[in-house]
């Protein structure tokens, strides 16, 4: 397994629509920390991360969504 983590994972929080109602987002900084710690405790692999991972990830999503090359 190749776990990938970035500090930007801790920025995922806010609100979402759940069961027809606005609710706090399931994704939260504390969840990112919990998952990261569990990956380390269970020795699921060396955690990769950093700016390069973020840049590659953002670029890949932009290509998949058709945003590549837009201003």
PyMOL commands that set and color helices and strands:
alter all, ss='L'
color gray80, all
select helices_A, chain A and resi 7-11+29-41+51-64
alter helices_A, ss='H'
color red, helices_A
select strands_A, chain A and resi 15-18+21-24
alter strands_A, ss='S'
color yellow, strands_A
deselect
rebuild
show_as cartoon
